[in-house]
Amino acid sequence: MIGKNKFFSLILLAGGLATPLITTGCEHHYYRVYDPYYSDYHTWGPDEDVYYRQWLNERHYEYREYSKLDKDRQRDYWNWRHSHGDHDHDHDKH
């Protein structure tokens, strides 16, 4: 019986460790980003990331997380973003 319990415990442990690795690739993280230049919020998710990567590509910038850009590049992005695409922002002014 002890052998079966150890085997079963090992299987459970392996499954528990593998689950985050399997499901992480399927997750989409959404969060709100405040645009101080237009005083509105944008939902940052896969759709906004497409626009962001397009902006990076047009300017020949290497990928860098938006939150790590300096303020001048963030302003440049929002100016560009408001003149492109579906203008998907929440219009919340909190």
N, C-alpha and C positions, 0 to 999 in steps of 0.2 A: 503494500500500500504506500509506503514512503516513496518509492520510485515514481509511482503514478502522480502523487501530489507534487513532487518536485517538477516533473515534466509539465503538468498542468500549470503550475505557477510560472514556469519558464515561458510557456506559450502566452499566458496572459501578460507577462512583463514585456515580451517582444512585441505583442500587438499594441500595447499601450505606448511603447516607444515609437513604433512605426506610424501610428495614426497621425500625429502632427506633420510628419514628413509627407504623407500621402495627401492630406487635405490642404496643406499650405499653398500648393500650386493652384488650387481652385478658388482661393479666397480673393475677393476684391475688397480693398480697404477704401472706405469713403470717409472723408472728413471735410469740414468747412474751412475755407481760407478767406480771410478778410482782405479785401482790396482797398487799402487806405486812399488810393488816388481817385477812385470812383465811389467810395463810401458804400460798398456793397460786399456781399458774401458770395463765394462760388463754392459749389460742391466739387471737391477734388476726388475724382475716381478715375476709372478707365477712360471715360470720354474726355475729361479735362486733360488727362495725361497725353492723349493723342494730339490735342492742340499744342500742349507744351513741347512735345517732341518735334512737332512741325516747326514751331518757333525756333527751337534750338537748331534744327536742320537748316532753316533759311539763313540763320546767322552764323552757321558753321561753328557753333559752340559744342563742346563735348557735353555729354549728359552729366548733370549734377542735380541733386534733389533741389526742388524749388526753394525749400526752407533754408538751404545753404547758400543761396545766391545773395550777392550784396544788394542793397536797397536800390541802386541805380538799375541793375538788371531786372529786379522784380518790377520796378516801375515801367521799364521798357516792355516787359512781358504783358502787363495789364493794359498798357496803351495798345499794343498789338492785338491782344485778345479781344478788346472791345470793338475792334474793327474787323474781326473775323468770326465766322461761325454763327452758332445759334444763340449766343449771348445767354448761356445757361447760368444765370445767377439768381439768388434768392430775393434780392431787393430788401433784405433785412438790414436795418441800420441800428445795430446794438452797440 
